[in-house]
Amino acid sequence: MKTGQCILEHDSFHISGIWPESPSFSDDGYAPRPPRWKGTCQSGKSFSPKSCNNKIIGARWYADVESQLVGEYLSPRDLNGHGTHVASIAAGNIAHNISFHGLASGVARGGAPRARIAVYKACWSLEAPPADATCSEAAVMKAIDDAIHDGVDVLSLSIVNLLGHLPAFHAVAKGIPVVYAAGNFGPYAQMVGNVAPWLFTVAASTVDRLFPTTITLGNGQTLMGQSLFADMERANQFHKIKLYMNGMCNSTLANSTDVKGNIVLCFSITSVFPVAQLYRLATAVIKNGGEGFIFTQQNSDLLVAWQFRAMSIPCVSIDLEVAYKIIQYFSTSQDPVAKVSLSRTTTGSGFPAPKIAAFSSRGPSSVYPAVLKPDIAAPGVNILAAAPQVGVYKELGLYFFDSGTSMACPHVSGIIAVLKSLHPDWSPAAFKSALMTTAYITDNNGLPLLADATPNKIANPFDYGAGFVNPAQANDPGLIYDTDASDYQKLFNCMYGSDTNSSCIATERSLFDLNLPSIAIPNLKSSETVSRTVTNVGQADAVYRAFVEPPAGVEMLVKPMVLVFGKGTSSQSFKVSFRATRKIQGDYSFGNLVWHDGGSHWVRIPIAVRVVIEDLYSTVS
């Protein structure tokens, strides 16, 4: 969640550098850059004008305090790895026979593989990678302004950035869709970032791909975990088990010298280990001569940290059930030993997906609860994409795994780039509406989407917004909820202090009627009515009927229930009324409003309503 990027018709922008030599950015078969492009290729350390080509058509960099950037490339070249990764997700070329040491083998391609790329590096690594990058607010704002001037068509920013919403608003006003990451602060509620209604905010989900890793005990029992272990020389060798339980999985282990030659099992029933802590422990195990590191973890959403140990020792994530079986064997064997086999790749409908990632930030928005956020979900877990060939990344190969809403964000921006080439006259709100109203809310087996958490649960719109992105159907959504940039203006003035408090209160109330492809009512006392307008972008003559799924405890009425479109009628307005059926201080419940034309178009928007009896209400009170 450190970079951003944007796509120009077939051009893309991102804010953390790029490794131009990657196969994902070759310009073989590309025509010269479009005449309307106004950007430049700014040189710097290890980056010259020749680093740009007909794929990477522009590059700029912004360093506020160069003395702090020890070891960084003072140029558009990527050191952190994040920029190269997200750029290839959004707009990387089709690359064949790609894998991570044999794992996840196949074809790599971006969402808009023929898109061109322009780089605006405003985020910098202050430590050796894979550490997080730091983004200057001023640099990000300048980068977005430059990208607008240069002629981008889509902005995509894998950062959580409040001040960046100002230039992002200007981008939307000029017809440029702006896609942002929702943040990686899940599974806790109210942590979603980038909540301005003119932004397209993306949550992260899993894909139907796992990396099962077999653990074989000395008694022949086989157990299953998850890893990215690829060292053939170290695989399938038995070693003694060293068990650390509960509080022992800390500095005691890090300072221990008795792990040499052992497979360390780190077991806790009281908490989920932070990935940073686990990584430090794995480093200590390797330093002290350990032969493996097995640890308990609730989910494998952040498995990517272990790719940096893939060619040294197996680092295997297991659940508590598997851990108890190992402990039982450990306690009954005089010489407990185990071996770890190579990880393998499994895919298919047997593995329910997508699921919302545990780390993906959840709604409701704490800033604007009347704006339902996030807007949509896209793949963001264990995504294989391009890597820079510097530092630790040299050991990984040309492509590496990463997880985050940063990875989900460019999936959506790449899709919008393709849609924009098909619908060049659509507004930013139209693209957002098309993707939201056609999104999936069931998984690959037709079951309700789940959300990884503690414990896992059935997902709701605060986890996934309108659902999981469905690019094929978005090309033909039937109806769109369009919004002109002027409709955002009053709210924009309130956000940036150019309006009075009294008018801002009225403006926030008017959020209910902002023509968004979602409805959120955080304070339904008795009744509330909101307005929406839909525009027909399908066949000229169409009749749509409303189907309602009211939130629990709420009565919901749509007027009119039938919308008729003809040659002279492309837009129709309607009202949705909500009435609380019980007078309670409740929590959010969820529903849907669907318009159906009797054919292939099901135009669905999510609804979130909270019934209250007191004005000041807290879910924690």
DOSE-549180 format. One line per field, with one value per residue (C-alpha): residue number from 0; residue in three letters; x, y, z. Coordinates in steps of 0.1 Angstrom, whole numbers. Each point is the difference from the previous one (the first is absolute). Layout:
% residues N
nr NUM/...
rest Ala/...
X X/...
Y Y/...
Z Z/...
% end
This chain:
% residues 621
nr 0/1/2/3/4/5/6/7/8/9/10/11/12/13/14/15/16/17/18/19/20/21/22/23/24/25/26/27/28/29/30/31/32/33/34/35/36/37/38/39/40/41/42/43/44/45/46/47/48/49/50/51/52/53/54/55/56/57/58/59/60/61/62/63/64/65/66/67/68/69/70/71/72/73/74/75/76/77/78/79/80/81/82/83/84/85/86/87/88/89/90/91/92/93/94/95/96/97/98/99/100/101/102/103/104/105/106/107/108/109/110/111/112/113/114/115/116/117/118/119/120/121/122/123/124/125/126/127/128/129/130/131/132/133/134/135/136/137/138/139/140/141/142/143/144/145/146/147/148/149/150/151/152/153/154/155/156/157/158/159/160/161/162/163/164/165/166/167/168/169/170/171/172/173/174/175/176/177/178/179/180/181/182/183/184/185/186/187/188/189/190/191/192/193/194/195/196/197/198/199/200/201/202/203/204/205/206/207/208/209/210/211/212/213/214/215/216/217/218/219/220/221/222/223/224/225/226/227/228/229/230/231/232/233/234/235/236/237/238/239/240/241/242/243/244/245/246/247/248/249/250/251/252/253/254/255/256/257/258/259/260/261/262/263/264/265/266/267/268/269/270/271/272/273/274/275/276/277/278/279/280/281/282/283/284/285/286/287/288/289/290/291/292/293/294/295/296/297/298/299/300/301/302/303/304/305/306/307/308/309/310/311/312/313/314/315/316/317/318/319/320/321/322/323/324/325/326/327/328/329/330/331/332/333/334/335/336/337/338/339/340/341/342/343/344/345/346/347/348/349/350/351/352/353/354/355/356/357/358/359/360/361/362/363/364/365/366/367/368/369/370/371/372/373/374/375/376/377/378/379/380/381/382/383/384/385/386/387/388/389/390/391/392/393/394/395/396/397/398/399/400/401/402/403/404/405/406/407/408/409/410/411/412/413/414/415/416/417/418/419/420/421/422/423/424/425/426/427/428/429/430/431/432/433/434/435/436/437/438/439/440/441/442/443/444/445/446/447/448/449/450/451/452/453/454/455/456/457/458/459/460/461/462/463/464/465/466/467/468/469/470/471/472/473/474/475/476/477/478/479/480/481/482/483/484/485/486/487/488/489/490/491/492/493/494/495/496/497/498/499/500/501/502/503/504/505/506/507/508/509/510/511/512/513/514/515/516/517/518/519/520/521/522/523/524/525/526/527/528/529/530/531/532/533/534/535/536/537/538/539/540/541/542/543/544/545/546/547/548/549/550/551/552/553/554/555/556/557/558/559/560/561/562/563/564/565/566/567/568/569/570/571/572/573/574/575/576/577/578/579/580/581/582/583/584/585/586/587/588/589/590/591/592/593/594/595/596/597/598/599/600/601/602/603/604/605/606/607/608/609/610/611/612/613/614/615/616/617/618/619/620
rest Met/Lys/Thr/Gly/Gln/Cys/Ile/Leu/Glu/His/Asp/Ser/Phe/His/Ile/Ser/Gly/Ile/Trp/Pro/Glu/Ser/Pro/Ser/Phe/Ser/Asp/Asp/Gly/Tyr/Ala/Pro/Arg/Pro/Pro/Arg/Trp/Lys/Gly/Thr/Cys/Gln/Ser/Gly/Lys/Ser/Phe/Ser/Pro/Lys/Ser/Cys/Asn/Asn/Lys/Ile/Ile/Gly/Ala/Arg/Trp/Tyr/Ala/Asp/Val/Glu/Ser/Gln/Leu/Val/Gly/Glu/Tyr/Leu/Ser/Pro/Arg/Asp/Leu/Asn/Gly/His/Gly/Thr/His/Val/Ala/Ser/Ile/Ala/Ala/Gly/Asn/Ile/Ala/His/Asn/Ile/Ser/Phe/His/Gly/Leu/Ala/Ser/Gly/Val/Ala/Arg/Gly/Gly/Ala/Pro/Arg/Ala/Arg/Ile/Ala/Val/Tyr/Lys/Ala/Cys/Trp/Ser/Leu/Glu/Ala/Pro/Pro/Ala/Asp/Ala/Thr/Cys/Ser/Glu/Ala/Ala/Val/Met/Lys/Ala/Ile/Asp/Asp/Ala/Ile/His/Asp/Gly/Val/Asp/Val/Leu/Ser/Leu/Ser/Ile/Val/Asn/Leu/Leu/Gly/His/Leu/Pro/Ala/Phe/His/Ala/Val/Ala/Lys/Gly/Ile/Pro/Val/Val/Tyr/Ala/Ala/Gly/Asn/Phe/Gly/Pro/Tyr/Ala/Gln/Met/Val/Gly/Asn/Val/Ala/Pro/Trp/Leu/Phe/Thr/Val/Ala/Ala/Ser/Thr/Val/Asp/Arg/Leu/Phe/Pro/Thr/Thr/Ile/Thr/Leu/Gly/Asn/Gly/Gln/Thr/Leu/Met/Gly/Gln/Ser/Leu/Phe/Ala/Asp/Met/Glu/Arg/Ala/Asn/Gln/Phe/His/Lys/Ile/Lys/Leu/Tyr/Met/Asn/Gly/Met/Cys/Asn/Ser/Thr/Leu/Ala/Asn/Ser/Thr/Asp/Val/Lys/Gly/Asn/Ile/Val/Leu/Cys/Phe/Ser/Ile/Thr/Ser/Val/Phe/Pro/Val/Ala/Gln/Leu/Tyr/Arg/Leu/Ala/Thr/Ala/Val/Ile/Lys/Asn/Gly/Gly/Glu/Gly/Phe/Ile/Phe/Thr/Gln/Gln/Asn/Ser/Asp/Leu/Leu/Val/Ala/Trp/Gln/Phe/Arg/Ala/Met/Ser/Ile/Pro/Cys/Val/Ser/Ile/Asp/Leu/Glu/Val/Ala/Tyr/Lys/Ile/Ile/Gln/Tyr/Phe/Ser/Thr/Ser/Gln/Asp/Pro/Val/Ala/Lys/Val/Ser/Leu/Ser/Arg/Thr/Thr/Thr/Gly/Ser/Gly/Phe/Pro/Ala/Pro/Lys/Ile/Ala/Ala/Phe/Ser/Ser/Arg/Gly/Pro/Ser/Ser/Val/Tyr/Pro/Ala/Val/Leu/Lys/Pro/Asp/Ile/Ala/Ala/Pro/Gly/Val/Asn/Ile/Leu/Ala/Ala/Ala/Pro/Gln/Val/Gly/Val/Tyr/Lys/Glu/Leu/Gly/Leu/Tyr/Phe/Phe/Asp/Ser/Gly/Thr/Ser/Met/Ala/Cys/Pro/His/Val/Ser/Gly/Ile/Ile/Ala/Val/Leu/Lys/Ser/Leu/His/Pro/Asp/Trp/Ser/Pro/Ala/Ala/Phe/Lys/Ser/Ala/Leu/Met/Thr/Thr/Ala/Tyr/Ile/Thr/Asp/Asn/Asn/Gly/Leu/Pro/Leu/Leu/Ala/Asp/Ala/Thr/Pro/Asn/Lys/Ile/Ala/Asn/Pro/Phe/Asp/Tyr/Gly/Ala/Gly/Phe/Val/Asn/Pro/Ala/Gln/Ala/Asn/Asp/Pro/Gly/Leu/Ile/Tyr/Asp/Thr/Asp/Ala/Ser/Asp/Tyr/Gln/Lys/Leu/Phe/Asn/Cys/Met/Tyr/Gly/Ser/Asp/Thr/Asn/Ser/Ser/Cys/Ile/Ala/Thr/Glu/Arg/Ser/Leu/Phe/Asp/Leu/Asn/Leu/Pro/Ser/Ile/Ala/Ile/Pro/Asn/Leu/Lys/Ser/Ser/Glu/Thr/Val/Ser/Arg/Thr/Val/Thr/Asn/Val/Gly/Gln/Ala/Asp/Ala/Val/Tyr/Arg/Ala/Phe/Val/Glu/Pro/Pro/Ala/Gly/Val/Glu/Met/Leu/Val/Lys/Pro/Met/Val/Leu/Val/Phe/Gly/Lys/Gly/Thr/Ser/Ser/Gln/Ser/Phe/Lys/Val/Ser/Phe/Arg/Ala/Thr/Arg/Lys/Ile/Gln/Gly/Asp/Tyr/Ser/Phe/Gly/Asn/Leu/Val/Trp/His/Asp/Gly/Gly/Ser/His/Trp/Val/Arg/Ile/Pro/Ile/Ala/Val/Arg/Val/Val/Ile/Glu/Asp/Leu/Tyr/Ser/Thr/Val/Ser
X 0/28/-4/-25/-4/-21/-8/-2/-23/28/23/5/14/14/18/29/23/3/25/-1/20/-28/-16/-33/11/15/-12/2/-28/-10/-7/17/-15/-32/4/-23/25/16/22/37/27/20/34/18/20/1/-28/5/-24/8/-17/-33/-13/-34/-13/14/-7/8/17/4/13/-6/24/-7/29/27/24/-24/-1/32/4/-30/0/-5/-19/-32/18/-17/19/-29/-16/-36/-1/12/-25/-31/9/2/-33/-17/16/27/6/-10/29/1/15/1/3/16/25/-27/-29/-30/13/-17/-6/4/-19/-13/-36/7/30/3/0/29/16/12/18/-3/22/-11/4/35/16/18/12/11/-28/-24/-7/-30/4/-7/-21/2/-34/14/18/-31/-21/25/3/-38/-1/28/-18/-31/19/19/-32/-8/-34/-2/16/7/16/9/4/-21/3/-23/14/4/-38/3/18/-19/-32/14/8/-36/-12/20/-15/28/-11/20/5/13/9/-23/29/15/-14/-26/-18/-10/-31/2/36/-7/20/-5/-37/-8/-30/18/27/-3/11/11/1/22/-11/16/1/-7/37/16/36/-5/31/2/15/8/5/23/-30/-10/-28/-4/-13/-6/11/6/34/21/28/20/34/3/32/-15/-34/-10/27/-9/11/-8/-29/7/-33/-6/-34/-20/22/32/-5/18/34/8/-1/19/29/0/29/-16/-20/29/-9/-37/-33/-15/-37/-13/-34/-24/-37/-4/6/8/37/8/18/29/5/-1/25/24/-4/6/32/11/-6/21/28/1/2/-37/-13/-36/-25/-36/-24/-37/-20/-37/3/26/-10/36/19/22/24/14/10/32/8/-12/35/14/-23/-38/-22/-34/-32/-24/-33/-6/-14/32/21/-18/7/37/1/-18/27/27/-12/-2/31/35/16/-25/10/-16/7/-15/-6/1/-30/-22/-26/-37/-28/-37/-35/8/16/-28/10/-1/1/6/36/4/22/-23/-14/-37/-28/-20/18/7/2/-30/-22/-26/24/3/36/19/-16/11/24/27/28/26/14/32/1/29/13/32/30/30/34/16/8/-21/-21/29/-4/-37/1/-17/-34/-9/-31/-16/-32/-20/-27/29/-3/-38/1/19/-22/-29/19/11/-36/-11/27/-15/-36/11/13/-35/-20/21/-29/-9/7/20/-32/-13/30/-4/-37/5/24/-19/-35/13/22/-2/-12/4/32/11/-24/-30/1/0/34/20/24/31/0/1/-22/-9/-34/-25/12/-21/3/23/24/-4/-21/-22/18/28/9/-15/17/-18/-35/11/5/-38/-16/-34/-4/25/-2/18/13/13/31/-20/-22/31/10/-19/14/35/-3/-10/29/25/-14/-13/-36/-19/-8/-38/1/23/-26/-25/25/7/-38/-1/24/-31/-10/34/-5/23/-5/-5/-21/12/-22/18/-27/-35/-23/-34/0/22/-4/29/1/19/2/10/10/-6/32/-15/-26/-21/-34/2/-23/16/-18/12/8/7/18/-6/24/-12/-23/-6/-29/11/-22/11/-21/-5/5/3/23/-8/27/-7/17/-7/5/35/-1/-26/-1/-15/-2/7/-17/12/-21/13/-24/14/10/34/36/12/30/3/-20/4/-21/-1/-20/0/-14/-6/-10/-12/31/37/2/-3/10/7/11/8/-18/11/-24/5/-31/5/-20/27/18/34/6/31/3/23/-22
Y 0/23/10/11/-1/13/-11/21/-15/-23/18/-5/20/-11/15/-22/-6/-27/-26/7/-32/-23/-21/15/34/-10/22/-27/6/34/29/34/18/19/37/13/-12/30/-18/-3/-26/15/-15/-8/-26/-32/14/18/12/-34/-17/12/-17/-3/-19/22/33/24/2/27/-1/21/0/25/-9/-17/-4/-25/-22/-19/-28/10/6/38/-7/-18/-34/-23/-12/-9/-25/13/23/-26/-26/22/14/-35/-9/30/1/-27/-18/-36/-21/-38/-27/21/-15/5/-29/-22/13/17/-8/13/32/34/30/34/11/21/-18/24/31/23/12/33/0/27/-11/18/-29/-10/-27/12/-36/-29/-18/-17/29/23/32/35/24/37/16/30/-23/-22/31/14/-34/-2/36/-8/-33/20/25/-27/-15/-31/-18/-19/7/-30/6/-29/23/13/37/27/31/-18/2/37/-5/-33/21/22/-32/-11/34/-4/-34/-21/-30/-3/-34/-3/-29/-4/-6/-30/6/-28/-19/28/21/37/-1/4/28/22/6/30/-8/10/-27/-37/-19/-36/-28/-31/-36/-34/-21/-37/-9/-15/-12/-32/-12/-35/-6/-37/-11/-28/-23/4/24/27/34/31/36/29/12/12/-25/-8/-13/-35/-8/7/-16/-34/-2/-11/23/1/21/29/12/35/7/31/28/-18/12/32/14/-32/-19/28/-2/-38/-21/-34/0/-11/-30/1/8/26/0/33/-5/25/-2/36/21/2/7/32/-8/23/-19/-34/13/10/-34/-18/21/-10/-37/2/19/-27/-28/-11/-23/11/24/-11/25/3/26/6/4/2/34/13/-31/22/8/-36/2/17/-33/-23/-11/-3/-17/-9/25/-16/15/-24/2/-10/-34/-10/15/-21/-31/8/8/-33/-19/21/-9/-38/-5/-5/14/23/8/14/9/26/-6/26/23/-7/20/-9/19/-5/2/-24/29/26/34/29/6/35/1/3/31/19/31/-1/26/18/33/19/32/-2/-29/10/-11/-38/-10/-19/0/-34/-29/-14/-26/11/-31/-19/18/-9/30/17/5/24/-17/16/-9/-29/-1/-15/-33/-1/1/22/-3/-1/-2/29/5/31/23/15/-31/2/37/-4/-30/25/28/-24/-11/37/6/-27/12/36/-11/-16/29/32/23/-15/21/-12/-6/-21/-24/-3/-7/-26/-19/3/-9/-32/-13/-35/-6/-38/-21/-25/-26/23/5/34/17/-6/24/-13/14/-14/-20/-1/12/6/33/31/34/14/-28/0/31/-11/-34/-16/16/-15/17/-19/10/36/6/-2/11/10/30/23/23/30/30/33/14/31/-23/-6/37/9/-30/8/35/-14/-24/27/28/24/-2/9/-25/5/-7/-29/-16/3/-13/-31/-6/3/-29/-22/13/0/-22/-29/-36/-8/12/4/14/1/15/-12/11/-5/6/13/5/2/8/-16/3/-27/5/-27/-10/-32/-5/30/-15/-16/-6/-6/-13/5/-29/8/-18/22/1/-19/20/26/4/11/15/11/24/-5/-38/0/22/3/12/10/19/33/-12/-10/9/-7/10/-19/2/-26/3/-17/-5/-16/-28/-1/28/-11/12/-24/-8/-1/-24/-5/-4/6/18/-16/12/-28/3/-36/-8/0/32/-2/35/-4/25/-8/15/5/14/5/6/24/17/23/27/-8/-37/-21/-37/-4/17
Z 0/-9/-37/-25/-37/-28/-34/-31/-26/-3/25/37/29/33/30/11/-29/-25/-12/-38/-10/12/-28/11/-13/-34/-29/-27/-24/14/-23/8/30/-7/-12/28/27/17/25/2/9/29/5/33/17/-21/-22/-33/-27/-17/30/-15/-31/-18/30/28/-17/29/33/27/36/31/30/28/23/-21/30/16/-30/6/-25/-20/-37/-4/-32/-12/5/26/30/23/-25/6/-30/-25/15/-2/-34/-15/16/-16/-34/-3/-33/-5/12/-5/22/31/35/34/1/-15/21/-17/-34/-31/-19/17/-14/12/0/-31/-15/-30/22/1/32/14/33/27/29/32/25/13/20/32/8/-21/-17/6/25/-6/-19/12/-21/4/-2/-20/-24/-6/-7/-24/-17/-5/-14/-24/-11/-7/-20/-19/-13/20/-3/33/33/24/33/23/30/29/-5/13/-16/-33/-3/-10/-32/-5/0/-27/-20/3/-10/-32/-7/14/21/33/16/35/24/30/24/19/35/1/12/24/-8/-9/-13/-37/-16/-31/7/-22/-22/-32/6/-10/32/-4/26/-4/-4/-4/-32/-5/4/30/8/21/17/16/34/7/36/11/5/-36/6/-27/8/-22/2/-23/-12/-29/5/-31/10/-14/18/34/-6/14/26/35/29/37/11/25/16/12/15/6/15/-10/-36/6/9/19/-33/-18/25/2/-13/5/-32/-21/-22/12/-15/23/7/13/16/15/9/12/-30/-37/-5/-18/-32/9/32/-18/-25/27/17/-33/-5/34/-7/-32/18/27/-24/0/-27/-1/16/5/15/8/-19/-6/-38/-28/-14/7/-12/-22/28/-2/-36/12/18/-27/-10/36/25/-1/18/3/12/18/18/36/-8/-18/28/26/-20/-2/37/8/-20/16/35/-7/-20/15/-31/-18/-36/-30/-36/-23/-37/-28/-3/-29/-19/0/-17/-8/13/28/18/7/-14/0/38/14/14/37/-4/-23/17/9/0/11/-8/32/-19/-23/13/-26/-28/-1/-1/-13/-35/-14/5/-23/3/25/17/-12/-33/-23/-19/-12/23/-2/-2/29/36/15/-32/-20/19/-8/-38/-25/17/37/22/19/19/9/-12/-20/-22/-2/-11/-33/-10/-1/-16/-28/-5/-2/-26/-22/6/-9/-33/-6/14/-4/7/34/31/30/19/-29/2/37/-3/-28/21/33/-14/-17/28/14/35/-2/-4/-26/15/0/38/18/1/32/18/18/35/35/-4/-37/-9/-28/-17/-2/-19/27/-10/-38/-10/-29/-3/-20/-33/-32/-29/-28/11/8/-37/-3/33/-14/23/16/30/-15/21/-13/17/10/22/21/3/32/18/-13/14/34/0/-7/22/-26/12/32/27/-4/-38/5/23/-27/-26/21/2/-38/-3/2/-34/-16/-31/12/-9/36/30/35/28/33/22/-10/28/-15/-37/-28/-37/-25/-37/-29/-37/-25/-36/-26/-19/-14/-27/-7/9/34/30/34/31/36/23/36/27/30/30/30/22/-28/-24/-35/-27/-35/-21/-28/-2/-38/-21/-37/-25/-36/-27/17/36/9/37/27/37/29/38/26/34/32/32/31/11/35/23/11/3/-25/-22/-38/-21/-37/-31/-37/-27/-34/-33/-25/-37/-3/-20/9/20/38/13/37/26/37/29/36/26/38/21/29/27/13/-21/14/-5/3/-9/30/26
% end
